[in-house]
Amino acid sequence: MDETVFFSIAAPELPSYSTPLSTVILNLAIIATITGIGIGLLVYFDKRKH
């Protein structure tokens, strides 16, 4: 009994614009943190100047 079975698992192709939601949330969190730090530093140095 000599049988050869060929099988393949095809991963679904994701469109390039479809990114995982966790990556989008992580990027937004990083941008928000950097923006908050930048604004905080600007306010801090502005108040120190006077």
Number of C-alpha atoms within 10 A of each C-alpha: 3 4 5 6 5 5 6 5 5 6 6 6 6 8 7 6 6 7 10 8 9 9 10 11 11 11 12 12 12 12 12 12 12 12 12 12 12 12 11 12 12 12 12 11 10 10 9 8 7 5
